[in-house]
Amino acid sequence: MRNASMHQLKIATVLLCAISGATTSSVWAQQAAPAPAAKPAAAAPAPVKGFTPPASSSGQTIDSIAVVVNDDVITRNEVAARIKSVEQRMKAQNIPLPDPADLRRQLLERMIVERAQMQLAKEMGVRVDDLTLDRAIGRIAEQQKMTVQELRNQMEKEGTPFATFREEIRDEIIMQRLREHEVDAKIQISDSEVDNFLEAEKAAASEQVELNLAQILVRIPENSSPEQIAARRARAEEVSRQLRTGADFAKMAATYSDASDALSGGDIGWRQSDRLPPLFTEQLLKLKPGQITPIIKSNTGFHILKLVDRRSAAEAQAVAAVQQTHARHILLKVTPTLSAAEAKRKLLELKERLDNKAAKFEDLARLFSNDGSAAKGGDLGWLYPGDTVPEFETAMNALKPGEVSQPIESSFGFHLIEVLERKSDDVSKEKKRAAARNALRERKLEEATENWAREVRDRAYVEFRADDQ
């Protein structure tokens, strides 16, 4: 756990950001003003701002421009540093390295997409202040069983300056918030879609399986000509041919795939079959683990999927029983006048009073809790799995009825949690519909995110510079 890779830490940050949706709206301070219109692809580039190759006493160029992206640049040193980082991660994960030219092409395209998204975020006023960043890094360190100082030492031992690491985490959070606003918030699920999903789920309940997948995607650019589409299909057919003759799937994904998971060997992970596009499921259910699909064409491009493994979904009953927990809590929010350390210390004092029977939980909640439940003695009522943020739910599930937790940090602040009682209950109609809506949303989200990222990339002015410039 203490030798966490940068990749693992970034994944942890994205998860933390995903559970902090309650704070996301505050970053849209400039949303009322219309964002500047996107630059057409044919427009002349704006002057590159602020880039002057640094002077060298020997007369040699220390750095130079690799790509111009709108009014920003990606330098050759930035590309080299990213290549080195990815090569180290792929070697640590035992993923065969693609040809250096292919790896550079893949990474350069990813950096262009990231740079274009960061520019859009800046135009829309998305920002992450230092306090939010410090809290996110603190939670990352805690998840890795480290202090922030130990995390800093680990990063610098791996050759990454902590200041660079901080800014990378800031950028990850900004892009996550941008995607939430530009993609997540615009996905709509109709009641008729939910009804159809529940009917199909009921009919196929006994046949549901989970599939562990990897993919290679040869993307079709927007507004492609028939000749361009034919060329992309030919590329996909060549990949398929090499796979049929024994080529390593992960290496082929890292070399040829245009999907964001390319440099992870195309790994998608476990997916419920009913949450995949039907044209994927139809082909995948015919396969045995280790086999690959024929080329599948979608609106995004040409897909080749590998069935890594399959397992039975645990749901066979029409109605599932779930555990509900009746809990209450005391919440102290971190504010400019109350630091995280002070909030934690205060809750430890309150817990000591509770342990010594010197006070009642409900009385302390009314006096000190910053939550709307304070007036009810901190009572949250009966909670289903998923009703609270993961940190809260994990701590709550570890408690026995009548037991009070240690101070627990979440995106809302610090909590003392007491479990009052538990029971098993059938999932209500509303809960089943909510689960169906989430499943449909997840099904649409991946494709919508890919399409949005492609649109941002296609709108950007991109100019590749020759090596001697």
Secondary structure as GFF3:
##gff-version 3
##sequence-region A 1 469
A	DSSP	alpha_helix	6	18	.	.	.	ID=ss1
A	DSSP	three_ten_helix	21	27	.	.	.	ID=ss2
A	DSSP	beta_strand	65	69	.	.	.	ID=ss3
A	DSSP	beta_strand	72	75	.	.	.	ID=ss4
A	DSSP	alpha_helix	76	92	.	.	.	ID=ss5
A	DSSP	alpha_helix	100	123	.	.	.	ID=ss6
A	DSSP	alpha_helix	130	143	.	.	.	ID=ss7
A	DSSP	alpha_helix	148	157	.	.	.	ID=ss8
A	DSSP	alpha_helix	162	182	.	.	.	ID=ss9
A	DSSP	three_ten_helix	184	186	.	.	.	ID=ss10
A	DSSP	alpha_helix	191	203	.	.	.	ID=ss11
A	DSSP	three_ten_helix	205	207	.	.	.	ID=ss12
A	DSSP	beta_strand	209	219	.	.	.	ID=ss13
A	DSSP	alpha_helix	226	244	.	.	.	ID=ss14
A	DSSP	alpha_helix	249	256	.	.	.	ID=ss15
A	DSSP	three_ten_helix	262	264	.	.	.	ID=ss16
A	DSSP	beta_strand	267	272	.	.	.	ID=ss17
A	DSSP	three_ten_helix	273	275	.	.	.	ID=ss18
A	DSSP	alpha_helix	278	284	.	.	.	ID=ss19
A	DSSP	beta_strand	296	297	.	.	.	ID=ss20
A	DSSP	beta_strand	301	312	.	.	.	ID=ss21
A	DSSP	beta_strand	321	332	.	.	.	ID=ss22
A	DSSP	alpha_helix	340	355	.	.	.	ID=ss23
A	DSSP	alpha_helix	361	368	.	.	.	ID=ss24
A	DSSP	three_ten_helix	372	376	.	.	.	ID=ss25
A	DSSP	beta_strand	379	383	.	.	.	ID=ss26
A	DSSP	alpha_helix	390	397	.	.	.	ID=ss27
A	DSSP	beta_strand	408	410	.	.	.	ID=ss28
A	DSSP	beta_strand	413	426	.	.	.	ID=ss29
A	DSSP	alpha_helix	429	459	.	.	.	ID=ss30
A	DSSP	beta_strand	462	464	.	.	.	ID=ss31
###
